[in-house]
Amino acid sequence: MIEDFLNPVDINQYHQISSLPKQIIGKNIKIYNKKEGLPDLKQFSIAIMGVFESRNSFYKMEKNELNDFRSAFYSLYPGNWNINIIDLGNLENGETVEDTYSALKEIIIFLQKFNVIPLVLGGSHDLIYPAYRSFQSKKQLVNIVSVDRSYDFSQDEELISGRSYMSKIIMEQPNFLNNYTNIGYQNYYCAQEEKDLMDRLYFDSISLGDVLYDVKQVEPIFRDADIVGFDMKCLSWQANGEINSTPNGIDSRTICALSRYAGISDKVSFLGLYELGWSNSIFNQLLAQIVWYFIEGVQYRYNEFPVNINEGFIKYNVNLSDREIVFYKSNMSQRWWMELINDNITNNKFKTSTLLPCTEQDYEEAMKDKIPERWFNAIKRLH
């Protein structure tokens, strides 16, 4: 059972919450502890879990850093939520990094059997790899979204670390990766070879400047994601509270908006927040709020996946100079999708979905005889 891998929360470390109002999160979620044991997980929607695996990390995280996060998170007030949340405590490191991967994979598979979303905090960004493996075991095609200042590829296909886990995923056979999208990349942290590989594989990416200019454009990307990972090195120094860190990055408001987009996606079934190297009060409060916004998003999911275009959708046929693209708009959520038609019927990926989430701007571009870039990349991947 998964309790063999977990170290329960020591609730005695959070005695300060006893003096706070009864409405706070810390008094309204289930906290796994030694005294009460592990409850029936079927009743929960989200399971929070700390991880200390930092042998491949840029930063070495101390265990008390998650204690500081929990103090900040437990002290917040919940929204108008009717979903149940459990804090499972922490996953202790295995004898090797691969042992940690294996344990995390088994926990994710176990939780997903009950439709519980694992929310992992800590460790290095390569912990997305066991999350991917949990989908691979079901032979399910996977879309990964990474909020990161770099692409995390490597020229050494055998090396797996916080900088190269994506190479491991891409090279592995059989391969179930359908798409990888990077949000917030910064050109000076990305090698030209990595950019060329992104183009060759028709993966999607949005630069830091574009994200900050219009954060709403990334919502469809999360809507199509199964796995989402945030590398917290993506934050600007104003957001993480460390003046000696990176000068450019995602600000505190934008990172919370991205987290809410991940939560509100009907497909996202795993969230990881990695590289928690900033052990200060500002960062821990921000981390708590990022988690808060993800839960808020899950609460207000539209349940529009899988999409049923026969009910509650408006269809728009757009004739371009060399093709037709069909768009659909939801009457309930006002969100948009565009239809993918694959004439390569021998390609199994065609069977996954024929609708791609998009923005109203994609529809407007098509009306101007311009093919949306995400539609073009998706068609190329299908072939």
Secondary structure by P-SEA (a helix, b strand, c coil): cccccccccccccccccccccccccccccccccccccccccccccbbbbbbccccccccccccaaaaaaaaaaaacccccccbbbbbcccccccccaaaaaaaaaaaaaaaaaacbbbbbcccccccaaaaaaaaaaacbbbbbbbbcccccccccccccccccaaaaaaacccccccbbbbcccccccccaaaaaaaaaabbbbbcaaaaaaccccaaaaaaaccbbbbcccccccccccccccccccccaaaaaaaaaaaaacccccbbbbcccccccaaaaaaaaaaaaaaaaaaaaccccccccccccbbbbbbbcccbbbbbbbbccccbbbbbbbbccccccccccccbbbbcaaaaaaaaaccccaaaaaaaaaac
